[in-house]
Amino acid sequence: MAKLVFGMNQSLDGYVDHTAFAPGPELFRHFVEEARGQAGSIYGRRMYEVMRYWDEVKDVWNEDERAFGEAWRRQPKWVVSHSLKSVGPNATLVEGDLAGAIRKIKASQAGEIEVAGPDLAGQLGELGLIDEYRIYLHPVAVGQGKPYFSRARPLLRLQAHERMPDDVLKLTFVPA
């Protein structure tokens, strides 16, 4: 059975906003390795549309960006959306019973499946389907954006903490 992991970069004031701050090169390499090891990703519509950037190789990409794009294109993706009618390569549209569909995905896969997007993670958290939360806490305050916890904040227990490059702290929590 797969483990669902919601992990994102977060500002000190609790926001996820890829336009306000981003991982440096060393931390990006960490995300390349994570992408290589994932069994797949589950996206909400907005996050999937952001990540579609990686669907086609760009001439301007450096070696790490090429490696991330390759890992992202390789893995299966499930996209939860009421408005999309189709999705790109190696992706499946998830419609209807969200809890049932995600439970079926978890049961049919092995390894870690990334959950991307605070809204979707909030829904799945309320359903008790998120197995682990990873906050990559950046030393910046942005004052706006989407909160990491977009819905009710689950009771969590700190499982691990690790200092990462660029003064980022990786905080790993599990449901309490």
FENBELDA-V798160 format. One line per field, one symbol per residue. ss: DSSP state (A for helix, B for strand, O for the rest). psi: psi as a letter, one per 40 degrees, with the letter a starting at -180 (. if undefined). burial: b if it has 9 or more other C-alpha atoms within 8 Angstrom, else e. A space follows every 50 residues. Layout:
# FENBELDA-V798160
ss->???
psi->???
burial->???
This chain:
# FENBELDA-V798160
ss->OOBBBBBBBBOOOOBBOOOOOOOOAAAAAAAAAAAAAOOBBBBBAAAAAA AAAAAOOOOOOOAAAAAAAAAAAAOOBBBBOOOOOOOOOOBBBBOOOAAA AAAAAAAAOOOBBBBBOAAAAAAAAAOOOOOBBBBBBOOOOOOOOBBOOO OOOOOBBBBBBBBBAAABBBBBBBBO
psi->hihhhhhihiideeihgeediiiiddddddddddddeieaihiidddddd eededhhhdeiaddddddddddddiiihhhiedidiiaifihhhibgddd dddddddeiiahhhhhhdddddddddefehdihhhghifiheeiahidhe ahhihihhdiihhiiffhhhhhiih.
burial->ebbbbbbbbbbbbebbbeeeeebeebbbbebbeebbebbbbbbbbebbee eeebbeeeeebeebebbbbebbbebbbbbbbeeeeebeebbbbbbeebee bbbebbbebbbbbbbbbbbbbbbbbbeebbbbbbbbbbeeebeeebbbbb eeeeeeebeebeebebebbbbbbbbe
